[in-house]
Amino acid sequence: MRDLGGSLVFAAGVIAAAATGVLAAVEPRLAFAAVLLLAGLVVRTRTALALTLVTVCSLGLIRRVTSGGRTDTDPLLLVPIILLGFALLWGIGGGDSNRARSPETALSLSLKVLAALPIASWMISERSVAALYVAVLYSACFVAMAAASSGSLPNLSTTIARNAPWATIALGSYGIVQFQVLPSWDRAWMVASELTSIGNPLPGEVRVFGSLESPGPYALVLGALMCVVAQGLVAGRGVRGFSLRVVALAVAVPPFFLTGVRSALVSLAVVMFVAALKTRSFLLVTVAATGSAALFFVGSRVIAAGAANNIFTIERYTNIGDDRSLAARLKLLDQVGPAMRNPLGSGFGASVQRADNLYVDLLLACGPIALIAMIVVAIATVRRAVATDWRDPANGLSLAVLFSVPFTMAASVFATTSGIAVALAWGWVLSTSGARRDLGSGEPGPVPVAGTREQT
C-alpha cells in the first residue's frame, strides 16, 4: 500500500507539472499564479507569510514580465490575498510569537470594524467585481493587522530585520537598472498604461517604479526597508553587519529619490525627527540627513547624466504653489463634510471618487465610523512604535511603521497589494508590549499592560 501511495503521489506530481507546462504555454500569468498558490497551500504558516511578502514586493515585475505589457484584469492580483488567506487559515489559534498580546478593547474593536465595514459598504452600494476587489483588499489588510497584533499570525519582525539589507540591495539595484536601461517589459507596460506622470518610456526619463506597480508603492516599500536597515545600524550587529547595511543604504538612496515621490521624502523627514527625539542625538540624525542629501545629489546626477528630458528638477520639490497633485489632495477636504452625513459611506463603485488619502478614502467609501476606527488604529500604532526598544531585533519594524504612517496622508495605502505588507508590519508592532529600555537614556520603558498573556 505504501508503494501504491508513493506511486500515486509521483503520478499526481507528473500530471501537475505537465498541466502547469501546458498552462504556461497558453497563459504564463495563470501558470505563475497556480505555482504560487500551490506553494502557499502546502507550506507552513511562516513560509506562507514570507511568500506573501515576497510576492507583494515583486508582483508588479512579475505581471509586467508575464503579461506582455497588458494592463487589463490580471489573476495575479488575487495571489497575495489568497496567500494571506492560507497563512491566516494555518495560523488561526496558534501564533508563535511569545511577545504577542491581546490588543486593548478600543483597538480590537476598531480593527474588527475596519475589517467588516468595507464588505458591508460594498453590499449596500454598487456591487461590481472591481468594487468587490477593492473592498476585499481593504478587509484583508485589516484582518491581517488584527491577526498579527493578536498573535494568530507568527511575528516575522526578526526575520525581516535580518534579511532587510539583502532585500534593499535587490530592490534598489533593480531601480537603478530600470532608470538606466528601462527593460522592454517595463517600457511595454508604460506604453500600454499611457502614463505620462512618471515620465517618458525611455532610459533616464522615467520616475523609478522598480518591481512594484508604480513609483508610490515602490517608494513606500523601499523606504520602509531603508528604515529597517537604518534601525539595524543602531542595534550594532558587528562590523560585517554594519558594512552590509551601509552598502544597502548606499544602493537604495538614489532610486528612492528617483521615484520622485515627495510624500516619501516627507515621511523620511518625520522618521529622522522622531529618531532625534527618541535617541536624544541630533548629531546622529544630522549626519544621516546630510549623507542622504549628498547621496541624492551625487547619485541622481550621475545616473541621470546625459538624459535628454530629465524630469528630476529642483522645482519639482520646491515649487509647491503650482503643485497640481497637492492642490488635488487639498480639494479632498471639500468632500469631508458631506461624507460625514453618510453612516456607511458610498462604497467602492466607479461612480465614487477615490481619494489619495487613506482617511478620506475610508470616509468616502465606508463612512465616518471607519474614519474614527482608522484614526484610533493609527494613533495606537504610532505610540507603540515610538515606545519600543529599537535595539531589539524583535522590534525591527518600528522605524518602518513610523515611515509608513505619514505616507497614508498622500496615498490610500490599504487599497493596494503593498498595503498587505504595511498592515502586517503595523500588526506586529501593535503586538509588542512596549520598550524594555528607552534608547539613549538607559531608563526602563513602559511595562506590559494588565492582561498580557503569552501566545503559544
C-alpha atoms as one frame of an Amber mdcrd trajectory, in Angstrom:
protein
   0.000   0.000   0.000   2.873   2.327   0.793   4.371   1.722  -2.673   0.975
   2.334  -4.244   0.589   5.594  -2.318   4.037   6.724  -3.361   3.303   5.900
  -6.974   0.058   7.874  -6.839   1.834  10.900  -5.374   4.536  10.681  -8.057
   1.914  10.355 -10.795  -0.002  13.322  -9.409   3.205  15.366  -9.398   3.960
  14.473 -13.016   0.403  15.359 -14.074   0.543  18.657 -12.171   3.902  19.523
 -13.739   2.597  18.692 -17.221  -0.570  20.724 -16.654   1.483  23.674 -15.433
   3.709  23.436 -18.503   0.708  23.465 -20.832  -0.819  26.345 -18.900   2.458
  28.274 -19.069   2.491  27.940 -22.853  -1.083  29.215 -23.102  -1.216  31.826
 -20.320   2.002  32.430 -18.309   0.231  34.544 -15.681  -2.183  31.750 -14.754
   0.667  29.253 -14.547   2.665  31.515 -12.255  -0.380  32.125 -10.091  -1.041
  28.372  -9.869   2.531  27.669  -8.735   2.429  30.384  -6.060  -0.941  29.259
  -4.742   0.129  25.605  -4.627   3.230  26.620  -2.669   1.090  28.618  -0.241
  -1.215  25.650   0.217   1.447  23.122   1.190   3.913  25.169   3.275   3.747
  26.158   6.939   2.300  29.412   8.246   5.596  31.297   8.488   6.642  30.270
   4.987   3.235  31.174   3.541   3.504  34.563   5.230   7.036  35.118   3.916
   5.893  34.078   0.438   3.084  36.622   0.691   5.542  39.423   1.482   7.924
  38.428  -1.322   5.010  38.303  -3.772   3.826  41.755  -2.699   7.297  43.213
  -3.281   7.697  41.643  -6.740   4.135  41.425  -8.074   4.452  44.401 -10.407
   7.572  42.978 -12.046   6.002  39.516 -12.339   2.917  40.969 -14.017   4.952
  43.018 -16.484   7.198  40.105 -17.456   4.324  37.633 -17.928   1.652  39.909
 -19.381   3.400  41.376 -22.397   2.556  44.901 -21.295  -1.189  44.411 -20.902
  -2.852  46.263 -18.019  -6.287  44.651 -18.031  -7.739  42.432 -15.293  -4.973
  40.154 -14.068  -5.459  36.962 -11.979  -2.068  37.573 -10.381  -3.615  40.452
  -8.417  -5.505  37.870  -6.360  -2.416  35.837  -5.457  -1.213  37.917  -2.445
  -4.726  37.950  -0.971  -5.122  34.170  -1.359  -1.637  33.507   0.043  -2.519
  35.677   3.018  -5.719  33.659   3.364  -3.682  30.436   3.515  -1.445  31.933
   6.215  -4.494  33.011   8.213  -6.046  29.565   7.778  -2.975  27.753   9.091
  -2.181  30.337  11.752  -5.566  30.908  13.426  -5.391  29.808  17.028  -1.638
  29.423  17.450   0.760  32.218  16.528   4.360  31.535  17.508   5.299  34.986
  18.836   5.813  34.978  22.608   5.742  38.791  22.572   2.206  38.962  21.227
  -0.681  40.075  23.377  -4.365  40.762  23.053  -4.942  44.335  21.866  -6.766
  46.846  24.053 -10.552  46.823  23.792 -10.800  50.048  21.756  -8.079  48.905
  19.379  -9.529  45.421  18.978 -12.999  46.840  18.311 -11.588  49.330  15.784
  -9.822  46.559  13.857 -12.987  44.465  13.751 -14.987  47.438  12.489 -12.409
  48.159   9.792 -12.382  44.521   8.690 -16.176  44.349   8.379 -17.189  47.775
   7.008 -15.622  47.543   3.516 -17.613  44.403   2.679 -20.766  45.839   4.278
 -20.356  49.060   2.298 -19.935  47.099  -0.943 -23.088  45.078  -0.254 -25.291
  48.158   0.105 -23.768  50.109  -2.810 -22.572  49.313  -6.327 -21.837  45.573
  -6.308 -19.402  45.351  -9.209 -16.444  42.968  -9.412 -13.932  45.837  -9.445
 -15.514  47.341  -6.323 -15.513  43.923  -4.629 -11.775  43.546  -5.242 -11.011
  46.858  -3.502 -13.379  46.018  -0.621 -11.817  42.564  -0.160  -8.310  44.059
  -0.278  -9.204  46.595   2.408 -10.780  43.904   4.607  -7.859  41.518   4.061
  -5.399  44.185   5.223  -7.311  44.848   8.444  -7.873  41.143   9.131  -4.128
  40.605   8.700  -3.397  43.515  11.036  -5.753  42.134  13.678  -4.342  38.603
  13.372  -0.743  39.828  13.578  -1.480  42.027  16.596  -3.223  39.206  18.498
  -0.594  36.559  17.774  -2.719  34.453  15.435  -0.022  35.049  12.816   3.654
  34.451  13.665   5.774  37.566  14.072   8.399  37.784  11.319   9.945  41.058
  12.520  13.277  39.466  13.429  13.443  37.548  10.136  12.676  40.690   8.153
  15.242  42.734  10.086  17.895  40.085   9.416  17.219  39.891   5.672  16.354
  43.555   5.061  19.836  44.531   3.770  19.710  41.911   1.020  16.138  42.820
   0.077  17.085  46.507  -0.001  20.064  45.833  -2.262  17.898  43.747  -4.614
  15.068  46.305  -4.879  17.466  49.251  -5.078  19.651  47.639  -7.734  16.672
  46.916  -9.962  15.541  50.519  -9.559  18.935  51.765 -10.770  18.923  49.336
 -13.708  15.385  50.390 -14.549  16.348  54.054 -14.697  19.485  53.457 -16.735
  18.248  50.733 -19.087  14.423  50.511 -18.779  13.887  46.827 -19.695  11.489
  46.002 -22.503   8.742  44.730 -20.185   8.780  47.961 -18.186   8.729  50.012
 -21.379   5.807  47.985 -22.797   3.841  48.477 -19.569   4.376  52.240 -19.624
   3.199  52.450 -23.225   0.146  50.238 -22.591  -0.774  52.181 -19.437  -0.436
  55.538 -21.207   1.092  57.021 -18.075   2.635  60.436 -18.537   3.003  61.453
 -14.891   6.035  59.187 -14.394   7.971  60.404 -17.420   8.707  59.003 -20.850
   9.290  55.298 -21.651  12.984  55.943 -22.231  16.112  55.348 -20.114  16.899
  58.277 -17.859  13.492  59.877 -18.388  11.280  57.887 -16.042  10.409  58.035
 -12.374  11.576  54.730 -10.941   8.848  52.218 -10.012  11.086  49.182  -9.504
   9.468  45.796  -9.024   6.131  47.229  -7.874   3.165  48.742  -9.707   4.103
  52.426  -9.642   6.567  54.898  -8.047   4.388  55.370  -4.933   4.285  51.747
  -3.684   7.942  51.275  -4.661   8.981  54.321  -2.627   6.878  53.067   0.279
   8.401  49.562   0.317  11.973  50.681  -0.405  11.780  53.488   2.154  10.415
  51.111   4.788  13.258  48.664   4.111  15.763  51.521   4.391  14.322  52.335
   7.816  14.673  48.694   8.909  18.288  48.703   7.727  18.999  52.007   9.493
  17.453  50.685  12.688  19.818  47.714  12.428  22.735  50.140  12.424  21.562
  51.457  15.797  21.392  47.895  17.134  25.041  47.303  16.173  25.471  43.698
  14.994  29.192  43.559  14.269  31.471  45.007  11.600  30.212  42.711   8.838
  26.577  43.541   9.546  27.381  47.254   9.773  29.188  47.235   6.428  26.369
  45.323   4.729  23.800  47.814   5.960  25.866  50.803   4.832  26.166  49.255
   1.360  22.410  48.571   1.299  21.598  52.188   2.143  24.086  53.478  -0.431
  22.421  51.347  -3.123  18.867  52.267  -2.096  19.088  56.036  -1.645  19.477
  57.049  -5.355  16.470  55.025  -6.642  14.462  56.113  -3.610  14.882  59.752
  -4.611  14.488  58.914  -8.302  10.927  57.756  -7.644  10.062  61.445  -7.415
   7.549  60.699  -4.639   7.545  63.785  -2.434   5.428  62.225   0.306   8.207
  59.670   0.756  10.670  62.482   1.457   8.270  63.992   3.990   7.890  60.594
   5.669  11.669  60.196   5.815  11.996  63.639   7.414   9.362  62.693  10.020
  11.264  59.498  10.844  14.515  61.435  11.300  12.794  63.952  13.566  11.259
  61.194  15.720  14.605  59.372  15.828  16.267  62.559  17.047  13.781  62.884
  19.885  13.968  59.175  20.714  17.758  58.898  20.756  18.393  62.435  22.014
  21.167  62.554  19.416  20.526  65.319  16.910  24.106  64.888  15.674  23.353
  61.311  14.570  20.255  62.403  12.678  22.049  65.415  11.148  24.809  63.151
   9.842  22.203  60.763   8.406  20.286  63.599   6.746  23.448  65.166   5.308
  24.648  61.815   3.999  21.289  61.084   2.382  21.209  64.501   0.713  24.762
  64.069  -0.572  23.988  60.633  -1.971  20.884  62.025  -3.656  22.568  64.965
  -5.359  25.623  62.970  -6.420  23.870  59.710  -7.263  20.893  61.161  -9.124
  23.099  63.365 -11.270  25.479  60.556 -12.121  22.593  58.250 -13.006  20.696
  60.939 -14.904  23.732  62.284 -16.769  23.020  62.718 -20.451  19.233  62.414
 -20.163  17.543  64.438 -22.888  14.448  65.253 -20.845  15.245  64.902 -17.165
  12.109  65.168 -15.006  14.089  65.455 -11.765  14.401  69.202 -11.441  14.682
  71.079  -8.171  11.417  72.861  -8.990   9.561  69.572  -8.519  10.425  69.706
  -4.822  10.340  73.463  -4.195   7.588  74.929  -6.406   4.709  73.905  -4.142
   2.426  76.736  -5.254   1.978  75.189  -8.714   1.776  71.593  -7.487  -1.368
  70.128  -9.058  -1.058  66.943  -7.017  -1.040  68.869  -3.734  -3.936  71.047
  -4.905  -5.977  67.922  -5.726  -5.332  66.461  -2.288  -6.303  69.699  -0.536
  -9.504  69.769  -2.561 -10.433  66.457  -0.953 -11.238  68.395   2.210 -14.337
  69.767   0.485 -15.793  66.252   0.470 -15.335  65.608   4.179 -18.467  67.490
   5.320 -20.980  65.726   3.050 -19.335  62.330   3.646 -19.715  62.677   7.434
 -23.507  62.540   6.961 -23.359  59.135   5.230 -23.040  56.492   8.017 -21.862
  53.567   5.831 -20.266  55.542   3.022 -20.826  55.274  -0.718 -18.877  52.083
  -1.429 -16.102  51.462  -3.927 -18.032  51.712  -7.203 -16.872  53.527 -10.308
 -19.214  56.430  -9.510 -17.448  57.130  -6.204 -14.349  59.325  -6.357 -11.276
  57.636  -4.892  -9.042  59.754  -2.682  -5.242  59.759  -2.477  -5.562  59.834
   1.286  -6.277  56.762   3.398  -8.534  58.542   5.884 -10.587  60.478   3.333
 -10.853  57.390   1.119 -12.216  55.323   4.006 -14.589  58.132   4.936 -15.983
  58.360   1.402 -16.234  54.597   0.907 -17.180  53.308   4.370 -18.406  56.310
   6.343 -17.372  58.228   9.487 -17.291  55.129  11.703 -14.474  53.710   9.587
 -12.639  57.037   9.756 -12.796  57.097  13.560 -11.655  53.482  13.783  -8.737
  54.169  11.417  -7.599  57.144  13.488  -7.688  55.005  16.652  -5.557  52.322
  14.987  -3.073  54.848  13.570  -2.570  56.582  16.926  -2.116  53.268  18.739
   0.405  52.126  16.121   2.482  55.304  16.358   2.510  55.187  20.165   3.645
  51.560  20.175   6.298  52.136  17.501   7.812  55.027  19.466   7.690  53.193
  22.796   9.508  50.014  21.730  13.208  49.371  22.228  14.695  49.948  18.753
  17.796  47.925  19.591  15.761  44.743  19.958  15.579  42.832  16.615  12.054
  41.757  17.579  11.096  45.440  17.245  12.956  45.854  13.964   9.951  47.299
  12.111   9.314  50.282  14.390  11.000  52.888  12.182   9.448  51.372   9.062
   5.995  51.730  10.572   6.688  55.350  11.535   7.748  55.933   7.912   4.500
  54.462   6.569   2.128  56.496   8.762   2.726  59.934   7.133   2.550  58.138
   3.786  -1.120  57.385   4.471  -1.875  61.111   4.189  -0.933  61.057   0.495
  -1.990  57.540  -0.543  -4.752  55.065   0.177  -2.188  52.515   1.260  -4.531
  49.644   2.125  -6.247  49.797  -1.271  -3.112  48.371  -2.910  -1.382  44.999
  -2.625   1.588  46.678  -0.926  -0.871  47.546   1.842  -0.797  43.884   2.913
   2.863  44.253   3.901   2.117  47.544   5.684  -0.828  46.002   7.544   1.287
  43.079   8.766   4.020  45.458   9.930   1.505  47.575  11.839   0.040  44.442
  13.420   3.429  43.134  14.525   4.307  46.480  16.087   0.928  46.532  17.864
   1.690  43.063  19.257   4.701  44.321  21.210   4.419  45.155  24.883   6.412
  48.386  24.813  10.057  49.235  25.278  12.091  47.359  27.794  14.507  50.279
  27.886  14.436  53.782  26.468  17.163  54.103  23.866  19.597  56.781  24.879
  18.516  57.243  28.489  19.037  53.735  29.855  15.807  54.076  31.809  13.262
  51.288  31.915  10.498  51.649  29.351   6.774  51.002  29.692   5.752  47.760
  31.304   3.243  45.372  29.730  -0.355  46.226  30.445  -2.511  44.108  32.647
  -3.972  41.145  30.918  -0.919  40.436  28.802  -0.641  36.757  28.089   1.955
  34.720  26.323   0.902  33.233  22.995   1.756  29.600  22.482
